Amino acid sequence: MGFEMSDEEINLMDANHIWTHPQFLVADVCKITGATPKALEHFVNPKRGLVRLTGPHANPGTGRRRVFTGGQVLMIAAAYAMTRIGFPQRFSRLLADDVERRAHWRNLPGGNLQTGMMLATYPTQDGEDWTVIRLFNEMGEEPKLPVAVHLLDVDRLIDQVKMQLEAIINDEDVPDFSVPDPKPEPNWYGPNGGNRSWEKSNSGRWVYVGLTEDETDELLEMEGSAIEGDELVIVGEGYRGGERYLELFEKHERERQKRIGMDMGG
């Protein structure tokens, strides 16, 4: 009697097939990671050890075409995303392994009991190593983290890469999940900001509310600032403080607060 797999085992194999079957080329990985072919070949070089790429399909030797499993594509995507934001390359392999294991584990019975996995990473105090903390939505207590960390949204990455791999398999347009750089916000304290500190003088110049043009120039010099067009910019260190500075600042602030009160019906 031959070995027979259960329906559950068959379903698990089908669910993980995209992660385990070698079928993706360098061009596919470039579409997903945004890397150039040259940069990617440098990144996956086995001698560098940045990601764990096992099997003759991934390391075929000189002159032969690399082929990747979906899990390997996912590892590359995780490592590449983190190194782009300054995570040390020498630690990327362990992090990428964690991400791939998560992709397989989510398909196991009970694998989705913990959702929204993220990895928070930060250097140890001596700077010689990096700590990796797993975060989930269901964590019972707040994790002890420093105020500044690198954060990888693991489950989001897995979902996005899976959709991209499926699109490649189906010969469809690969969805683009890149986030465009935000447009710079106006300086909060400048004429275009929300601080309500400025108004136009009779000559059309921006002046601090409650101050004349000369007083505005004087206060700006003390602050090390200047108006360029409609923006407040820093031009020097300034020397805030002293009797004259406080006199001008308080005169401006009294009028600013007065106008805010009038706008609110006070």
C-alpha positions as semicolon CSV with decimal commas, in nm:
position;residue;x (nm);y (nm);z (nm)
1;M;0,000;0,000;0,000
2;G;0,153;0,329;-0,108
3;F;0,182;0,641;0,101
4;E;-0,122;0,865;0,072
5;M;-0,132;1,229;0,169
6;S;-0,426;1,369;0,361
7;D;-0,641;1,642;0,210
8;E;-0,496;1,881;0,468
9;E;-0,139;1,801;0,360
10;I;-0,232;1,840;-0,008
11;N;-0,394;2,178;0,061
12;L;-0,086;2,289;0,254
13;M;0,143;2,192;-0,033
14;D;-0,077;2,381;-0,279
15;A;-0,081;2,689;-0,055
16;N;0,299;2,688;-0,020
17;H;0,372;2,593;-0,382
18;I;0,435;2,955;-0,481
19;W;0,698;2,980;-0,207
20;T;0,875;2,649;-0,280
21;H;0,867;2,603;-0,660
22;P;1,158;2,759;-0,857
23;Q;0,999;2,955;-1,142
24;F;1,100;3,322;-1,115
25;L;1,383;3,492;-1,302
26;V;1,612;3,785;-1,222
27;A;1,384;4,016;-1,423
28;D;1,090;3,910;-1,206
29;V;1,282;3,985;-0,886
30;C;1,380;4,326;-1,025
31;K;1,014;4,409;-1,091
32;I;0,926;4,330;-0,732
33;T;1,223;4,484;-0,550
34;G;1,295;4,779;-0,780
35;A;1,660;4,675;-0,803
36;T;1,855;4,684;-1,129
37;P;1,978;4,345;-1,261
38;K;2,338;4,445;-1,186
39;A;2,256;4,553;-0,830
40;L;2,054;4,237;-0,774
41;E;2,332;4,007;-0,897
42;H;2,568;4,182;-0,657
43;F;2,315;4,150;-0,377
44;V;2,251;3,775;-0,419
45;N;2,615;3,678;-0,470
46;P;2,662;3,367;-0,250
47;K;3,001;3,493;-0,130
48;R;2,831;3,790;0,037
49;G;2,579;3,575;0,229
50;L;2,312;3,844;0,246
51;V;2,027;3,601;0,174
52;R;2,008;3,221;0,199
53;L;1,971;3,101;-0,160
54;T;2,008;2,723;-0,167
55;G;1,965;2,488;-0,461
56;P;2,129;2,466;-0,806
57;H;1,848;2,674;-0,958
58;A;1,948;2,977;-0,747
59;N;2,326;2,925;-0,776
60;P;2,371;2,763;-1,118
61;G;2,726;2,877;-1,180
62;T;2,885;3,112;-1,432
63;G;2,692;3,167;-1,752
64;R;2,375;2,995;-1,637
65;R;2,044;3,157;-1,560
66;R;1,932;3,194;-1,200
67;V;1,583;3,074;-1,110
68;F;1,424;3,158;-0,775
69;T;1,144;3,016;-0,565
70;G;0,881;3,259;-0,443
71;G;1,023;3,219;-0,093
72;Q;1,365;3,326;-0,217
73;V;1,212;3,624;-0,395
74;L;1,043;3,716;-0,067
75;M;1,372;3,690;0,123
76;I;1,545;3,912;-0,130
77;A;1,259;4,165;-0,114
78;A;1,278;4,176;0,267
79;A;1,657;4,208;0,281
80;Y;1,669;4,463;0,000
81;A;1,395;4,678;0,155
82;M;1,573;4,686;0,490
83;T;1,922;4,757;0,358
84;R;1,781;5,047;0,156
85;I;1,685;5,220;0,482
86;G;2,019;5,160;0,651
87;F;1,979;4,818;0,814
88;P;2,325;4,652;0,822
89;Q;2,362;4,409;0,535
90;R;2,550;4,158;0,749
91;F;2,233;4,098;0,954
92;S;1,989;4,082;0,662
93;R;2,012;3,703;0,619
94;L;1,863;3,621;0,959
95;L;1,587;3,877;0,911
96;A;1,505;3,747;0,562
97;D;1,490;3,390;0,693
98;D;1,238;3,500;0,956
99;V;1,017;3,657;0,689
100;E;1,021;3,342;0,472
101;R;0,937;3,119;0,768
102;R;0,644;3,346;0,845
103;A;0,510;3,304;0,488
104;H;0,510;2,924;0,527
105;W;0,387;2,925;0,885
106;R;0,079;3,137;0,805
107;N;-0,057;2,848;0,598
108;L;-0,028;2,596;0,883
109;P;-0,333;2,515;1,098
110;G;-0,353;2,791;1,356
111;G;-0,088;2,991;1,172
112;N;-0,306;3,301;1,159
113;L;-0,374;3,318;1,532
114;Q;-0,116;3,596;1,548
115;T;-0,177;3,868;1,292
116;G;-0,006;4,183;1,172
117;M;0,349;4,059;1,225
118;M;0,616;4,327;1,223
119;L;0,987;4,313;1,299
120;A;1,133;4,597;1,503
121;T;1,512;4,613;1,485
122;Y;1,765;4,839;1,654
123;P;2,137;4,829;1,740
124;T;2,255;4,711;2,078
125;Q;2,414;4,966;2,308
126;D;2,766;4,866;2,208
127;G;2,672;4,890;1,840
128;E;2,817;4,546;1,766
129;D;2,486;4,363;1,717
130;W;2,121;4,429;1,633
131;T;1,814;4,324;1,828
132;V;1,507;4,194;1,642
133;I;1,169;4,201;1,820
134;R;0,860;4,032;1,673
135;L;0,541;4,233;1,709
136;F;0,183;4,109;1,662
137;N;-0,162;4,266;1,697
138;E;-0,248;4,019;1,972
139;M;0,045;4,100;2,202
140;G;-0,085;4,130;2,556
141;E;0,159;4,390;2,678
142;E;0,344;4,679;2,523
143;P;0,691;4,572;2,401
144;K;0,990;4,748;2,551
145;L;1,142;4,933;2,257
146;P;1,372;5,233;2,228
147;V;1,221;5,550;2,082
148;A;1,384;5,492;1,742
149;V;1,372;5,158;1,554
150;H;1,369;5,013;1,203
151;L;1,029;4,856;1,140
152;L;0,947;4,593;0,876
153;D;0,576;4,525;0,813
154;V;0,621;4,151;0,752
155;D;0,263;4,038;0,684
156;R;0,206;4,332;0,452
157;L;0,526;4,249;0,262
158;I;0,425;3,882;0,230
159;D;0,080;3,973;0,097
160;Q;0,222;4,221;-0,154
161;V;0,496;3,990;-0,282
162;K;0,247;3,703;-0,315
163;M;0,016;3,918;-0,528
164;Q;0,309;4,025;-0,744
165;L;0,430;3,666;-0,790
166;E;0,080;3,552;-0,884
167;A;0,060;3,831;-1,141
168;I;0,390;3,715;-1,295
169;I;0,267;3,354;-1,309
170;N;-0,056;3,463;-1,475
171;D;0,126;3,697;-1,717
172;E;-0,057;3,999;-1,577
173;D;0,061;4,349;-1,492
174;V;0,262;4,335;-1,171
175;P;0,103;4,560;-0,908
176;D;0,320;4,845;-0,790
177;F;0,317;4,889;-0,412
178;S;0,587;5,155;-0,396
179;V;0,497;5,458;-0,190
180;P;0,572;5,794;-0,356
181;D;0,779;6,042;-0,159
182;P;0,550;6,289;0,018
183;K;0,553;6,646;-0,097
184;P;0,728;6,870;0,157
185;E;0,487;7,041;0,392
186;P;0,508;7,420;0,428
187;N;0,701;7,542;0,729
188;W;0,441;7,553;1,007
189;Y;0,580;7,884;1,128
190;G;0,603;8,041;0,780
191;P;0,346;8,237;0,577
192;N;0,204;7,915;0,427
193;G;0,194;7,729;0,757
194;G;-0,086;7,695;1,005
195;N;0,057;7,905;1,285
196;R;-0,124;8,226;1,176
197;S;0,189;8,433;1,233
198;W;0,198;8,636;0,913
199;E;0,014;8,898;0,712
200;K;0,093;9,121;0,416
201;S;0,199;9,481;0,485
202;N;0,070;9,775;0,282
203;S;0,372;9,741;0,053
204;G;0,298;9,373;-0,007
205;R;0,572;9,229;0,215
206;W;0,519;8,944;0,458
207;V;0,543;9,071;0,817
208;Y;0,489;8,914;1,154
209;V;0,136;8,982;1,278
210;G;0,150;9,287;1,506
211;L;0,492;9,404;1,386
212;T;0,611;9,658;1,130
213;E;0,841;9,570;0,841
214;D;1,145;9,698;1,032
215;E;1,045;9,509;1,347
216;T;0,989;9,193;1,142
217;D;1,334;9,222;0,986
218;E;1,484;9,274;1,332
219;L;1,310;8,970;1,480
220;L;1,396;8,753;1,180
221;E;1,763;8,843;1,214
222;M;1,754;8,748;1,582
223;E;1,595;8,414;1,488
224;G;1,846;8,342;1,212
225;S;1,559;8,327;0,961
226;A;1,449;8,498;0,641
227;I;1,151;8,505;0,406
228;E;1,216;8,370;0,056
229;G;0,905;8,410;-0,155
230;D;0,631;8,266;0,061
231;E;0,856;8,042;0,272
232;L;1,033;8,090;0,604
233;V;1,390;7,956;0,579
234;I;1,680;7,920;0,821
235;V;1,985;8,127;0,721
236;G;2,192;8,130;1,041
237;E;2,213;8,032;1,406
238;G;2,038;8,342;1,538
239;Y;2,056;8,470;1,893
240;R;1,715;8,436;2,049
241;G;1,684;8,589;2,392
242;G;1,753;8,922;2,548
243;E;1,525;9,212;2,628
244;R;1,467;9,333;2,270
245;Y;1,393;8,985;2,141
246;L;1,137;8,922;2,413
247;E;0,980;9,264;2,353
248;L;0,925;9,198;1,983
249;F;0,824;8,834;2,026
250;E;0,567;8,914;2,297
251;K;0,424;9,202;2,094
252;H;0,378;8,970;1,796
253;E;0,242;8,682;2,006
254;R;-0,017;8,900;2,183
255;E;-0,159;9,012;1,849
256;R;-0,148;8,660;1,706
257;Q;-0,339;8,516;2,001
258;K;-0,585;8,804;1,987
259;R;-0,667;8,729;1,622
260;I;-0,702;8,357;1,688
261;G;-0,949;8,439;1,965
262;M;-1,147;8,666;1,732
263;D;-1,158;8,391;1,467
264;M;-1,297;8,151;1,727
265;G;-1,559;8,399;1,832
266;G;-1,387;8,485;2,157
